[in-house]
Amino acid sequence: MHFTSGEHFIQSGSARLWTTVSGTGIATLFFNGGPGCDDYLEPVARLIDDTCQSIRFEPRGCGRSDWDGHYDLDTLLFDAESVREAYGLERWLLVGHSHGPNLALAYAMRHPARVIGIIGIAGGNVLNDRSWSETYHERLKTVGEDLGGKQFYADAEVNRQGNASWRAYCRRPALFRDLADLKVPCVFINAAEDIRPNWPTQQLAALIPNARYVEIPGAAHTIWLTHAVELQTHLREAIAFILEADRRPRPEQ
């Protein structure tokens, strides 16, 4: 099915999901952070709208999508696949911010043949580590965080269910084996001044065979608010790297 630029609602099982599409070029899906954030990645999509046909969606329980109480990881991945099918796409690039790169990785491990590559922005954290959480909350208390005045609208259950199912996913015995076997090219663009520790993302970049890690000096979690030019440069470089890697034959997975 062909969708023109603008907003579209698609059906995923019993739920109705809000989506929007802009730009032209490589089909690209954006994963919001949270869990539990409605759409806020339009400024990032605009940075690559001459290269990518950017599809953004709001998960169940967030913004304009249905609030039906089903907010676990499996449901979200099912919904992402429903978006792909509704848009009639064979493969696409995945871009995620904050918790979004985690979702992109989980999707890619489930559907590797559907993924051209992954770009993570200020995120990538496949663990359930108490010291990481303590550092984040201490910095949030002492340093704070500028979200650019964005207000999020989501069911109170979305974050709880999303985090609980992500922690369960991180306990999956084969998780790190699957990450080490992942043939999808990945680029992680992190912020040097993020109050979230960056070492888990560095570990991911070292573990995944065809992955790169870069940091933007002086940038915080919402990189585009203060370092849009630098982020755009790294996004373009990431896309070029992923497309070059995708041209090479990919081993069976």
C-alpha positions as CSV (number, residue, x, y, z in Angstrom):
1,M,0.0,0.0,0.0
2,H,1.3,3.5,-0.9
3,F,1.1,6.2,1.7
4,T,1.6,9.9,0.8
5,S,3.4,12.2,3.2
6,G,1.4,13.1,6.4
7,E,-0.5,11.2,9.1
8,H,-2.0,7.8,8.7
9,F,-3.6,5.3,11.1
10,I,-2.9,1.7,10.6
11,Q,-4.4,-1.4,12.1
12,S,-2.3,-3.8,14.2
13,G,-4.3,-6.7,15.5
14,S,-7.1,-5.1,17.5
15,A,-5.2,-1.7,17.9
16,R,-5.2,1.4,15.8
17,L,-1.8,3.0,15.6
18,W,-0.9,6.6,14.7
19,T,1.9,6.9,12.1
20,T,3.3,9.7,10.0
21,V,5.7,9.7,7.0
22,S,7.9,12.5,5.6
23,G,11.0,12.9,3.4
24,T,12.1,10.8,0.5
25,G,14.6,8.0,0.0
26,I,15.5,5.0,2.2
27,A,12.5,3.6,4.1
28,T,13.2,4.3,7.8
29,L,11.4,3.6,11.0
30,F,11.9,5.7,14.1
31,F,11.6,4.2,17.6
32,N,10.8,6.7,20.4
33,G,12.4,6.4,23.8
34,G,10.7,5.7,27.1
35,P,9.2,3.2,27.3
36,G,6.1,5.4,27.1
37,C,6.9,8.4,24.9
38,D,4.7,9.7,22.2
39,D,6.2,11.1,19.0
40,Y,9.0,13.6,19.5
41,L,11.5,12.7,16.8
42,E,10.3,15.0,14.0
43,P,13.4,17.3,14.4
44,V,15.7,14.3,13.9
45,A,13.7,13.1,10.9
46,R,14.1,16.5,9.3
47,L,17.8,16.2,9.5
48,I,17.7,13.3,7.0
49,D,14.5,14.1,5.1
50,D,16.5,14.4,1.8
51,T,17.9,10.9,2.3
52,C,15.2,8.9,4.1
53,Q,11.5,8.4,3.9
54,S,11.0,8.6,7.7
55,I,8.1,6.7,9.3
56,R,7.4,7.7,12.9
57,F,4.7,5.9,15.0
58,E,3.3,6.1,18.5
59,P,3.2,2.8,20.4
60,R,0.1,1.6,22.0
61,G,-0.8,3.6,25.1
62,C,1.1,6.7,23.8
63,G,-0.4,9.9,22.2
64,R,-2.9,9.2,19.4
65,S,-2.6,5.4,19.3
66,D,-5.0,3.1,21.1
67,W,-4.6,2.7,24.9
68,D,-5.6,-0.9,25.4
69,G,-3.4,-2.1,28.3
70,H,-1.0,-4.2,26.1
71,Y,2.4,-2.5,26.4
72,D,4.9,-5.3,26.6
73,L,8.0,-5.7,24.3
74,D,6.5,-8.5,22.2
75,T,3.4,-6.4,21.4
76,L,5.5,-3.4,20.5
77,L,7.6,-5.5,18.1
78,F,4.4,-7.0,16.6
79,D,3.1,-3.5,16.1
80,A,6.4,-2.3,14.4
81,E,6.1,-5.3,12.0
82,S,2.4,-4.3,11.3
83,V,3.6,-0.8,10.4
84,R,6.1,-2.3,7.9
85,E,3.5,-4.5,6.3
86,A,0.9,-1.7,6.1
87,Y,3.4,0.5,4.3
88,G,4.3,-2.3,2.0
89,L,8.0,-2.3,2.7
90,E,10.4,-5.2,2.2
91,R,13.2,-3.8,4.3
92,W,14.0,-0.7,6.2
93,L,16.5,1.3,8.2
94,L,15.8,1.6,12.0
95,V,16.6,4.7,14.0
96,G,16.0,4.9,17.7
97,H,16.6,7.4,20.5
98,S,17.2,6.6,24.2
99,H,15.4,3.3,24.8
100,G,14.6,3.2,21.0
101,P,17.9,1.6,20.0
102,N,17.1,-1.3,22.4
103,L,13.8,-1.8,20.5
104,A,15.6,-1.6,17.2
105,L,18.0,-4.3,18.3
106,A,15.3,-6.6,19.5
107,Y,13.4,-6.1,16.2
108,A,16.5,-6.8,14.2
109,M,17.3,-10.0,16.1
110,R,13.7,-11.2,15.5
111,H,13.6,-10.0,11.8
112,P,17.2,-9.7,10.5
113,A,16.2,-10.0,6.9
114,R,13.9,-7.0,7.2
115,V,16.6,-4.6,8.5
116,I,19.1,-2.6,6.4
117,G,20.8,-1.3,9.5
118,I,20.4,0.4,12.9
119,I,21.3,3.9,14.0
120,G,21.1,4.5,17.8
121,I,21.0,8.0,19.2
122,A,21.9,8.5,22.8
123,G,21.0,5.0,23.7
124,G,21.7,1.3,23.6
125,N,21.6,-0.5,26.9
126,V,21.1,-4.3,26.9
127,L,21.4,-4.9,30.6
128,N,19.7,-4.7,34.0
129,D,22.5,-3.1,36.0
130,R,21.8,-1.4,39.4
131,S,24.9,0.8,39.3
132,W,23.9,2.2,35.9
133,S,20.5,3.0,37.2
134,E,21.8,4.6,40.4
135,T,24.2,6.8,38.4
136,Y,21.5,7.9,36.1
137,H,19.1,8.8,38.9
138,E,21.8,10.6,40.9
139,R,22.7,12.7,37.8
140,L,19.0,13.4,37.1
141,K,18.7,14.7,40.6
142,T,21.9,16.8,40.7
143,V,22.3,17.8,37.1
144,G,18.8,17.6,35.7
145,E,17.8,17.2,32.1
146,D,16.4,19.6,29.4
147,L,13.8,17.9,27.2
148,G,13.1,21.0,25.2
149,G,9.8,21.7,26.9
150,K,8.3,18.5,25.5
151,Q,5.3,17.0,27.4
152,F,4.6,13.4,26.9
153,Y,1.1,11.8,26.9
154,A,0.9,8.1,27.7
155,D,-1.0,5.6,29.8
156,A,0.6,5.3,33.3
157,E,1.1,1.5,32.7
158,V,3.2,1.9,29.5
159,N,6.5,2.6,31.2
160,R,6.0,-0.1,33.9
161,Q,5.1,-2.8,31.5
162,G,7.7,-1.8,29.0
163,N,10.5,-1.7,31.5
164,A,9.4,-5.0,33.1
165,S,9.3,-6.8,29.8
166,W,12.7,-5.3,28.8
167,R,14.3,-6.5,32.0
168,A,12.9,-10.0,31.3
169,Y,14.3,-9.8,27.7
170,C,17.7,-8.9,29.1
171,R,17.7,-12.2,31.1
172,R,17.2,-14.3,28.0
173,P,20.0,-16.9,28.0
174,A,20.9,-16.5,24.3
175,L,20.8,-12.7,24.2
176,F,24.5,-12.0,24.0
177,R,25.0,-14.9,21.7
178,D,22.4,-13.5,19.4
179,L,23.9,-10.0,19.6
180,A,27.4,-11.4,18.7
181,D,25.9,-13.2,15.7
182,L,23.9,-10.2,14.5
183,K,25.0,-9.3,10.9
184,V,23.0,-6.1,10.7
185,P,25.4,-3.0,10.5
186,C,24.9,-0.6,13.5
187,V,26.1,2.9,14.4
188,F,25.6,4.3,17.9
189,I,25.8,8.1,18.2
190,N,26.0,9.0,21.8
191,A,26.3,12.3,23.8
192,A,29.4,12.8,25.9
193,E,27.5,14.8,28.5
194,D,24.5,12.4,28.7
195,I,23.5,11.8,32.4
196,R,23.0,8.2,31.4
197,P,26.3,6.3,31.5
198,N,27.5,5.5,27.9
199,W,29.5,2.3,28.7
200,P,26.7,-0.1,27.9
201,T,26.5,1.3,24.4
202,Q,30.2,1.1,24.0
203,Q,30.0,-2.6,25.0
204,L,27.3,-3.2,22.4
205,A,29.4,-1.6,19.7
206,A,32.3,-3.9,20.7
207,L,30.1,-7.0,20.7
208,I,28.1,-6.6,17.5
209,P,30.4,-7.6,14.6
210,N,29.6,-4.7,12.2
211,A,29.1,-1.8,14.6
212,R,30.6,1.6,15.2
213,Y,30.4,4.0,18.3
214,V,30.9,7.7,18.2
215,E,30.3,10.5,20.8
216,I,29.4,14.1,20.3
217,P,31.4,16.3,22.7
218,G,29.4,18.6,24.9
219,A,26.0,17.1,23.9
220,A,23.4,15.9,26.3
221,H,20.6,13.3,25.8
222,T,18.5,15.3,23.4
223,I,21.4,16.0,21.1
224,W,19.4,17.8,18.4
225,L,18.5,20.6,20.8
226,T,22.1,21.9,21.0
227,H,24.2,20.0,18.5
228,A,21.9,19.5,15.4
229,V,24.6,20.2,12.9
230,E,27.0,17.6,14.5
231,L,24.2,15.1,14.8
232,Q,23.2,15.6,11.1
233,T,26.8,15.0,10.0
234,H,27.0,11.8,12.1
235,L,23.7,10.6,10.8
236,R,24.8,11.1,7.2
237,E,28.0,9.3,7.9
238,A,26.1,6.4,9.6
239,I,23.8,6.0,6.6
240,A,26.7,5.9,4.2
241,F,28.5,3.3,6.4
242,I,25.3,1.2,6.6
243,L,24.5,1.3,2.9
244,E,28.1,0.4,2.0
245,A,28.0,-2.6,4.5
246,D,24.6,-3.6,3.1
247,R,26.0,-3.9,-0.4
248,R,28.3,-6.6,0.7
249,P,26.9,-10.2,0.9
250,R,25.6,-10.8,4.4
251,P,26.4,-14.3,5.9
252,E,23.4,-16.5,6.6
253,Q,21.8,-15.7,10.0
